[in-house]
Amino acid sequence: MDSILNIISNGWNYLLTMRASDIADVLIVAALIYWLIGIVRRTNTSRVATGIVILLLVMWISGELRLTMIHSLLQNVVELGLIAIVVLFQPELRRILERLGSGKFMNLSTAVPTSSESVIAQTVLACTDMAATKTGALIVFERTTLLNDQMSTGTIVNADVTSELLRNIFFVKAPLHDGAVIIREGRLAAAGCMLPLTQNANLSSDLGMRHRAGIGMSEHSDAVVVIVSEETGSISVAIDGMLKRHLSAQTFEKILRAELTTDEDAAQGRGLVGMINSVKALMVRKNGKEEKK
């Protein structure tokens, strides 16, 4: 009991001696650790990170047990492993540097301020129709990471987002149907854009180039990427290198709203503007069904 009281007393005395800079230092380190854990969990590097932790644990145990030869050998392995870590985590490090270069690294908001309920509604309508006809599509919603390099590979459009425009762009005989559409600040900024392919070797073999490009774009940026499969007609969404497949229209719409709408947009969606957009979406869907008949 006395030992526990001594530990509590020593801990309290230590807290009393802490300065404001010490507290800020601890909070910054804790935030960095939390952020690094998030990166590992969202990417395919979790097994590599687990192996590194096990190696460091074994090295610590060998030092405590005074296993000199093993401890010395593991120390040399760790020192050389720093170079290997840079190679293994190259995609993640590149992504960090790209965000630093964009000047928006510390921006905690992941939603596009001008994304509106109508843009999401029109996208859902278009993707639902294209899924029914098995028309391939690749739609990128830009967020804090600027996609100027990808836009430069396509054709600048700068138009309102409508379901008709999206369906026309991805029509199989249209000149821009093979590339991706980039939506910036609620407007269709560019079409026919080329995206980086993912280097993840653990993906399912049934994923084609369109899905791999969508995953690659989500790995290199914080964009939300929508993919409609040409083979199966299924709708998928790629975020932070993770692919959510075979989504229903309702689930697809919920994901877009959760990732793209701000509190202001959500408030508008619950008010008069939201009612008007809902009525418009229903009318477009009804007219589309009547035309098919």
Buried (B, 14 or more C-beta within 10 A) or exposed (E): EEEEEEEEEEEEEEEEEEEEEEEEEEEEEEEEEEEEEEBBEBBBBEEBBEEBEEBEEBBEEBBEEEBEEBBEEBEEEBEEBEEEBEEBBEBBEEBBEBBEEBEBEEEEEBBBEEBBBBBBBBBBBBBBBBBEEBBBBBBBBBBBBBBEEBBEEBEEBEEEBBBEBBBBBBBEEEEBBBBBBBBBEBBBBBBBBBBBBBEBEEBEEEBEEBBBBBBBBBBBBBBBBBBBBBEEBBBBBBBBBBBEBEBEEEEBBEBBBEBBBBEEBBEBBEEEBBEEBBEBBEEBBEEBEEEEE
